[in-house]
Amino acid sequence: MRRYTMRPFRKHVAIAVDGGGIKGVMVTRALSILEDYIGKPVSDVFRLAAGTSTGSIISAAIGAGMSAAKMHALYCELGSNVFRKGLRSRLWLLCKYRYPHGPLRRALNPYLGSFTMGAFWDRQRGTDVVITLFDLVQNRTRFVKSWKRKYKTWPAVHAVLGSCSIPTYFPPVAGRYVDGGVGSYANPCYIAAYELLYCLNWKPSETTLISLGTGRNPHTLRPGDANRFMAWQWLGPILGAFLKSADDQQVRLVETFFKKLDFRRFQIDFDEPIEADDASKIPVLTAFGDALGRKILRNETDWAVGITAKRARL
């Protein structure tokens, strides 16, 4: 690992992790490679962790002091239990959701069950954990923060389950909270940048923000394919376009408004589509995690970084 020459982190270090279901396997594997390189758990490095959906699990685990190696083992263990295929998952169009919360809750409880959101902040080396979830009742994204009074008593598992509740995959939590990616924050890097400057008062010139994606599925449409779409076939491409555009938009917002920040966005392009609930892909995702970890150590940021606007000539 020492043969790599990763740029040193600055005084303050933050992380933002995208949503993606089982694809968190890839992120936790990459973070374990980073741990091996720096010689200590990532929970000792990141004092701010923002996450959406599967990223909320990883952010909360960082706040709880877990090592990335343990996170990766947890993901490999929980995948087939949480996303267990059965009659409900096969006939999900006739049901309210595909998977119950129970298996995920039971998997998280040994690690996060004793934590409230405020406990992350109140620990000896407190961590600002920010979890995004969408409130269907108020029709807005909520940013559940460990230091914020209104959320300090929230059980961490409650917040994480809400952020992980992808519509049609899991039921809403408390009848109102679903995946934070339903809004514009499947990629929470802009939220992390805002938090570090305006809430923690960290100077961008003294801060490193690591943003980790959960992989891009390859393009499968060819010119003319859309001309043959039936009405229901538009749902997938439109949803995919929205999510990808929102992800890249967050990257560009950070680059535009936080120019002095040491911002590093890392992402992987998949060879074939991987669904958020496909636990059979855990070995493949672990291999992609190795590749993502190497990107971090080699400073190979995503191609979406560095796309700047040129002044128009009138």
Secondary structure, DSSP 8 states (H G I E B T S, - for coil): -TTS------SEEEEEE---GGGHHHHHHHHHHHHHHHTS-GGGT-SEEEEETHHHHHHHHHHTT--HHHHHHHHHHHHHHHT---HHHHTGGGSS-SS-SHHHHHHHHHHHTT-BHHHHHHSTT--EEEEEEEETTTTEEEEEETT-GGGTTSBHHHHHHHHH--TTTS--BTTTEEEGGGTT-SS-HHHHHHIIIIIS---GGGEEEEEE---B------TTGGGG--GGGGHHHHHHHHHHHHHHHHHHHHHHH-TTSEEEEE--B-SS---TT-GGGHHHHHHHHHHHHHHHHHT---TTTT--------
